[in-house]
């Protein structure tokens, strides 16, 4: 969708906007279905990038203690616990600038992916920048979706990150698509951006060809020690508007209520679901013991009459026609 179209939607009265997004959602998705995803950091901290919102950057003095890549047996234990708790997608993230074919750490990740994929869940990874060959190797190993958010608009991006460009992000997404993996790509609200920046971000995402299979909508959780530590929270109605517009702009993509969800009341989360969100990360810890956060989420889903979505190991990105995605004009 164009910026003008998105802007017109944004300025509708809230109930009118939600009415439209709900209609789009019902036309494309089972109304009472939600995807349950679990995210595990398999390599934490020590990242060389300077993303100003991220506590894992080695450039900032934060409470995050750098850790090496987790042992495969530990990851498998967490993956199996996630499956038992109801997750149908297991996402593994590593705080790296990127990965390169032939390196020990990339071979270790491929080995981990092969085993996790045998559990029957969808497998998503986020490892930073990818070249064409790395993307192909991950696809062959069993990755069903690759997460690589664009974070914000092309114009605002240099204010948030300087160690790589917005175009670098687009290049990785292109390599993922060319390798046949589905793309998980969204953004972060609350990075000091304007409403215009948020809509331009959605314009870029909606014009990917194919569109992302899933679109995470994150709200900044200010982390002490980062340049964004003093940023204010995001108004819940702004979150609802962006979710509703995302649903309209990408009808067949999962819209994921992601970071910041724990700061929303159950009533606010319900409004987000009604506006078009149909995917969440859930559970703050993956343990074999009962997890209160997981139980609370499952209780809310049950109260709303919703059911977990089944895993789809044969993901097809929506809207593909074989052409390249539109690339924005960078400022």
N, C-alpha and C positions, 0 to 999 in steps of 0.2 A: 504494500500500500504506500501511497505517496505521503509526504509530510503533510500536505494540505488535507488529505482525507483523514489522517490520524488526528490532526489538530481539530478538525470539525467534530470528530467523535469525542475528543477530550472535553470539549466545551459544552457538550450536551448536559442537561440536568442528570444527576446521578442515576435516578430511577429509570430514565429513558435509556441511558447507556447500558445499565445492567439488563434491562429488558431485551435489548438487541443482542448483547453478548450471550444471554441465556438461551435465546432462540438459536444462535449459531452453535452453541454447545450441544443442545438437544438434537440438532440436525446431524451432528457428527460423532457424538459419543454417547454411550450408555449414561443416563443422567445420574445414576447412583454408584458409579465406579470410580475408584481412586487407586493410583499406583503407589505402592509403598516401597521406598528406596532407602538403602542404608549406605552411608558414606564413611569410609575408613581412610585415615591418613596413614599410608604405608611408609612414608618417609617424611619426617616433620622437621621444619626449620632449616636454617642455614642457606636459604635461597639467595642467589646473587642479584635477583631483580629488585627494583625499588618501588614496587606497587605500594602507593602511600596508604592503603587501607589494610595492608597485610602484616600481621604480627610474625609471620614466618620469614620475613626478609632479614638477612644478616646485617643489613644497614641500620637497623633500628634496635634500640635497647628495650626489649620486651621480656615478658615472663616465659616466652616459649624457649624450651631447651632443645637444641638441635639433636636429632636422633638419626641413626643410620637406617637404611632400608630394613624393614621388619623381616624376620625369618619366615620362610614360606609356611612352616607348620603353624605359626602364630596367626598368619593371615587366613589360613584354611579354617582354623578354629573359629575365628570371627565370622567368616563367610557362612559356615555351617550354622552358627548361632543366629545369624541374620535370617537365613532361610527358615529356621525353625520358628522364629518370631513373626514370620509372615512377609518378609521382604521378598519382592520379586525382581528387584534390580540391586546388584551389589556394585558400588562405585568405589574405586581405589584412586586416591590422589597422592601425588608425590611433589614435594616442594623443590622442583628443579626448573632451570630455565628451559630445558628440553632434553631429549634423549637422542642418541646417535647409534645407528646400526654398528654392530661389532664390538661395542663396549660391554664390559662385564655387567653393569647395572641394567642395561637394556635386555641382555640375555636372561638375567634373573627375573625381570618383569614378565618377559614372554613365558618363562617357565611357570610363573605364578598364575598368569592368565589361563594357560592351558588347563591347569588343575581346577581353578575356580569355575571355569566354563562347564566342567563336568557335573557341577551341582544342579544344573538346570535353570539357574537364574540368568537374567540378562546381565551382561558384564560391561560395565562402563569404566573407563580410566580417564584421568586427567594428569598429564605428564609434562605439560608445557609445549614448546614448539616441536613440530614434527616435519620431517621431510617426506617425500613420496615413498621412499623405500621403507622407512620406519612405519609409516601408516599401513603399508601393505603387509608388513610382518605382524603388526598388531591384529589386523583383520584375519590373517591366517591362523593366529594363535587362539582366536575365539572372542575378540572384543566385538560387542554388538553396537556400542555407541561411544563416541569420544566427546568429552566435555571440554569446551574451550570458549569461555565467555568473552564477549567484546567489551563488557563492563559499562560503557557509556557511549556518547556520540563521538564521531571522528574529531569534531572540533574541540571537545572537552578532554579527550584522551591524553594529550600531552601534559595536561595539568595534573594527571593522576599517575602516569608512568613515563619515565624518560629512557629506560634501558632497552626498550623495544618499541616498535611503532604499531599503530593501528593496522597498517598494511601487513605487518608480520602476523598479526592475528588472523587476518583474512587469508593469508597464504597457507597457514596451518589448516584452516577450515577447508580450503580448496583441496589440499592433499588428502584430508580425511574423506571427503566426498568422492574424490577420484578413486580411492582405494575400496570404496563400497561400504564404508561404515556409515552409520547414521550419526548426525551431528546433534549434540546437546549444547545449545548456545543461548545465553541470556545476558543479563546485566545486573548492576547493583544500583539501587536507589539510595540517595543520601550522601553522594560523593561531592556535594557542593554544586551539583549540576542544576540547570534550569529545567523547567517543564519542556522547553524546546529541545534541550539535549536528550531528555528521556524519549521524546517522540522521534527524534532523528535516529536514536539507537534502535527503536522498534522499526523504523523505516528500513534500515540496513538489514536487520534480521529477517523481516518479512519478504525482502527482495532476494534473499538467498534462493538459489535454484539448484537442488531442491531446498524447500524450507526445512528448518531444523525439525528433527523428530521430537525433541523436547526443548522447552524454553524455561530455564530457571529464573524466577523473579526473586532477587535477593534484596534485603534491606540491610544497610550498613549496621554492623554491630561495632561501634567504636572501640578500638583496642588500645589500651595504655601503651605509650611508647612509640606509637606510629604518628605520622603527620595528621591523620584523621581522628586522633583521639578526642578532640573537642567538638567534633561535628554533632549536630543535633539529630534526634531520631526522625523517622519518616512518619508523617501523618497517615493513619490507617486508611483514610478515605483516598489518599493519593495511591496507596498500594492497591486498593480495590479498583480504582480507575485504570491503572496500568494493567492489571490482570484482565479486566474486561476488554480493554482495547487489544491486548495481546491475543485474547481468544478470538476476537473478530478478525484480526490481521492474519492469524495463522490457525485456521479452523481445525486442522487435523493434527496439530502438534499438541503434545502434552504440555500443559502450563503448570510448572512446578512452583509451589509455595516453598521457598528455600530458606536461606539464612535470614534470621530475624523472626521466624515464625514463633519461636518460643516466647517472644515479647508480646504476641497478640493474644487477646482473650479468646475463649472458645467461640464467643459470639462473632468476633471479628474474623476468625478463621472460617466460620460458617458462611459469612457474607462473601469471603473470597472464593469458597467452593461454589457458591451459587452464581458468582460472576464468571466462573469458567475455569478455576483451578481444578486440576484432577490428578495431581501428583504431589507427594511430599517426601522430604527426608524425615525419618522418625527414629526416636531412640537416641539419647545423648551418649550412651555407652553400650557397647556390645559385650555382654557378659552372659555366662551360662545361667546365672541366677536370674530371678525375676527382675524386670526393669520397670520401675514406677512410671517413667516417661512413656515407655512403649504401652504399658497398660492404660495410661491416660488417653493416649492417642487412639488406641483401639476402642476404648469406651466411647469417645466422641464419634468416631466413625459409625459405631453401632447405633448410637442414639440418633444419628442423622439418617439411618437406614441405608448407609452406603456399604459397599463390598469391595475388598481388595481386587485389583486387576490381576489377571493371570499373566505370567511371564510370556514374552514373545521372543524366542531366540532367532526368529527369521525376520527381524525388523526391516521394514522398508521405509525409507524417508518419504514423507508426503510431498506430493507435487512435483516429482522429478520429471523432467522432459529431456534430460541429456545435455542441456546447454550449461554454460558457466554462469555462476552467480553474478549479479550486478555488483560492481565495485563502486563505492562512494567517491566523490571528489573530495580529497582531503584538503583541509585548510592549511 
